[in-house]
Amino acid sequence: MSITLNADTTNGLVLTSDTSGEIKLQSAGADIATVDSSGITMAAGKTLPASSLTGALPAIDGSALTGIPAPAALSTASGSAPSYSARAWVSWDGGATAVSTIFGSGNVSSVTDNGTGQSTINFTTALPNANYAVVGMATGYSNLCNENMVIQSADGSGDQNPTTKTTSAVRVAYGHANTAGLAHIGYLTLVVIG
């Protein structure tokens, strides 16, 4: 049993009480809502009009949400081999100007010009580790396919660790094979995976 407030059409307001800690709201003997320590429960088929609600709702942090599926993995590949996304990418002007103009990018905050044929790509959000792969391309010189881009090594020989290959940046060098040295190249692209 509960405390019952019944707006009876014959006898007016009828109050019945007990010690259950529950209040039932009725109209003509039919349940409208029940109020207890857990809140208000509307009877089947009954609603509480939005115009009756006042005040602020509590913030929702999502911790009580259940049954929401995890987002699907990003993939457009077929087959059973895993597919991996790029952590960063950039296309930029490695030409003779001291300012490296970025044409487009993702997770790259800036490109630093380190001199002729040398640039440092700075990541907006740090990568999880420095064991990533770098893929780069450079535009052709006189329509020949002799342009190179490499991760620059500390002594230039390729036998040492990279000059800069950290979670926040990677340094690359580029040039023309026919000139056997570093050179400014007007259009460069780089992708970081891992």
C-alpha positions as CSV (number, residue, x, y, z in Angstrom):
1,M,0.0,0.0,0.0
2,S,1.0,3.6,-0.3
3,I,-0.2,7.1,0.4
4,T,-2.8,7.7,-2.3
5,L,-4.0,11.1,-3.4
6,N,-7.1,10.5,-5.5
7,A,-8.9,13.3,-7.2
8,D,-12.2,11.4,-7.0
9,T,-15.0,12.8,-9.2
10,T,-17.6,12.0,-6.6
11,N,-16.1,12.6,-3.2
12,G,-13.5,15.2,-4.1
13,L,-9.9,14.6,-2.8
14,V,-9.5,11.3,-1.1
15,L,-6.4,10.6,1.0
16,T,-5.3,7.1,2.0
17,S,-2.0,6.6,3.8
18,D,0.4,4.0,5.1
19,T,4.2,3.8,5.9
20,S,5.5,2.5,2.6
21,G,7.3,5.7,1.7
22,E,5.5,5.8,-1.7
23,I,3.0,8.3,-2.9
24,K,0.5,7.5,-5.7
25,L,-1.2,10.2,-7.6
26,Q,-4.6,9.2,-9.0
27,S,-7.5,10.6,-11.0
28,A,-10.9,9.0,-10.6
29,G,-9.1,5.9,-9.1
30,A,-6.7,5.4,-12.0
31,D,-3.0,5.7,-11.3
32,I,-1.2,8.7,-12.9
33,A,2.2,8.5,-11.3
34,T,4.1,7.0,-8.4
35,V,6.7,9.0,-6.4
36,D,9.2,7.1,-4.3
37,S,12.9,7.5,-3.2
38,S,14.1,6.7,-6.8
39,G,12.0,9.4,-8.4
40,I,8.8,9.7,-10.4
41,T,7.4,6.9,-12.4
42,M,4.5,7.6,-14.7
43,A,1.8,5.0,-15.1
44,A,1.5,3.2,-18.4
45,G,0.2,5.5,-21.1
46,K,0.6,8.6,-19.0
47,T,3.1,11.4,-19.6
48,L,4.4,14.5,-17.8
49,P,4.0,17.5,-20.1
50,A,7.2,19.3,-20.8
51,S,5.5,22.6,-20.0
52,S,5.2,21.4,-16.4
53,L,9.0,21.0,-16.0
54,T,11.0,23.8,-14.5
55,G,14.6,24.2,-13.3
56,A,17.8,22.8,-14.7
57,L,18.5,19.2,-15.6
58,P,21.6,17.6,-14.1
59,A,24.7,17.3,-16.4
60,I,25.0,14.0,-18.3
61,D,28.5,12.6,-18.3
62,G,27.7,9.4,-20.3
63,S,28.8,7.0,-17.5
64,A,25.2,5.6,-17.2
65,L,24.8,5.0,-20.9
66,T,24.8,1.4,-21.9
67,G,24.2,-0.7,-25.0
68,I,26.1,1.7,-27.3
69,P,28.3,-0.2,-29.7
70,A,31.9,0.7,-30.1
71,P,32.7,2.7,-33.3
72,A,33.7,0.6,-36.3
73,A,37.3,0.5,-37.2
74,L,38.4,2.8,-40.0
75,S,39.0,0.7,-43.0
76,T,38.3,0.6,-46.7
77,A,40.6,-2.3,-47.3
78,S,39.4,-5.8,-48.1
79,G,41.0,-9.1,-47.0
80,S,42.2,-10.3,-43.7
81,A,45.4,-8.2,-43.3
82,P,45.0,-5.2,-40.9
83,S,44.7,-1.7,-42.3
84,Y,46.5,1.2,-40.6
85,S,45.7,4.9,-40.8
86,A,48.1,7.8,-41.3
87,R,49.1,9.6,-38.1
88,A,50.1,12.8,-40.0
89,W,50.5,14.1,-43.6
90,V,51.6,17.3,-45.2
91,S,52.2,18.8,-48.6
92,W,54.4,21.9,-48.6
93,D,56.6,24.2,-50.6
94,G,60.3,23.3,-50.1
95,G,61.4,25.9,-52.5
96,A,63.9,28.7,-52.1
97,T,61.8,30.9,-49.7
98,A,62.6,30.7,-46.0
99,V,59.0,30.2,-45.2
100,S,57.7,26.7,-45.8
101,T,54.1,27.2,-47.1
102,I,51.8,24.3,-46.2
103,F,49.4,23.5,-49.0
104,G,47.4,20.9,-46.9
105,S,48.0,18.8,-43.8
106,G,46.7,16.7,-41.0
107,N,48.2,16.6,-37.5
108,V,51.0,18.9,-38.7
109,S,51.4,22.3,-36.9
110,S,54.3,23.6,-39.0
111,V,57.2,22.9,-41.4
112,T,60.5,24.4,-40.4
113,D,63.0,25.3,-43.2
114,N,66.4,24.0,-42.0
115,G,68.3,25.2,-45.0
116,T,68.7,24.1,-48.6
117,G,66.8,20.8,-49.1
118,Q,66.1,20.3,-45.4
119,S,62.8,20.6,-43.4
120,T,61.5,19.5,-40.1
121,I,57.8,18.4,-39.9
122,N,56.3,19.3,-36.5
123,F,53.3,17.3,-35.3
124,T,50.3,19.0,-33.7
125,T,49.6,16.0,-31.5
126,A,52.5,13.9,-30.4
127,L,52.7,10.3,-31.8
128,P,52.6,7.4,-29.4
129,N,56.3,6.5,-30.1
130,A,59.1,7.3,-32.6
131,N,58.9,3.9,-34.4
132,Y,56.8,5.2,-37.2
133,A,57.3,4.9,-40.9
134,V,57.8,8.0,-43.1
135,V,56.9,8.1,-46.8
136,G,57.8,11.1,-48.9
137,M,57.6,12.3,-52.5
138,A,59.1,15.2,-54.4
139,T,58.1,16.8,-57.7
140,G,60.2,16.0,-60.7
141,Y,63.1,18.0,-62.0
142,S,62.7,18.8,-65.7
143,N,60.1,15.9,-65.8
144,L,62.7,13.3,-64.8
145,C,62.2,10.8,-62.0
146,N,65.4,11.5,-60.1
147,E,64.3,13.3,-57.0
148,N,64.9,11.9,-53.5
149,M,63.5,12.4,-50.0
150,V,65.1,10.7,-47.0
151,I,65.0,10.9,-43.2
152,Q,68.1,12.9,-42.5
153,S,70.9,11.1,-40.6
154,A,73.1,12.8,-38.1
155,D,76.3,12.8,-40.2
156,G,74.7,12.7,-43.6
157,S,76.0,9.2,-44.4
158,G,72.9,7.2,-43.5
159,D,74.9,5.0,-41.1
160,Q,73.7,6.9,-38.0
161,N,70.4,7.5,-36.3
162,P,68.2,10.2,-37.8
163,T,69.0,13.8,-36.9
164,T,65.4,14.3,-35.7
165,K,62.8,11.5,-35.5
166,T,60.8,11.9,-32.3
167,T,57.2,11.7,-31.2
168,S,56.8,15.5,-32.0
169,A,58.8,16.0,-35.2
170,V,60.8,14.4,-38.1
171,R,63.5,16.0,-40.2
172,V,63.9,15.1,-43.8
173,A,66.3,16.0,-46.6
174,Y,65.6,16.2,-50.3
175,G,67.3,17.0,-53.5
176,H,68.0,16.0,-57.2
177,A,70.0,12.9,-58.0
178,N,71.5,14.5,-61.0
179,T,73.1,17.3,-58.9
180,A,74.2,14.8,-56.2
181,G,73.2,17.1,-53.4
182,L,70.5,18.8,-51.4
183,A,68.2,21.2,-53.3
184,H,65.1,23.3,-52.9
185,I,62.1,21.5,-54.4
186,G,58.8,23.4,-54.8
187,Y,56.3,20.7,-54.0
188,L,56.9,17.9,-51.4
189,T,54.5,15.4,-49.7
190,L,55.0,13.3,-46.6
191,V,52.9,10.7,-44.8
192,V,53.6,9.2,-41.3
193,I,52.2,5.8,-40.5
194,G,52.6,3.9,-37.3
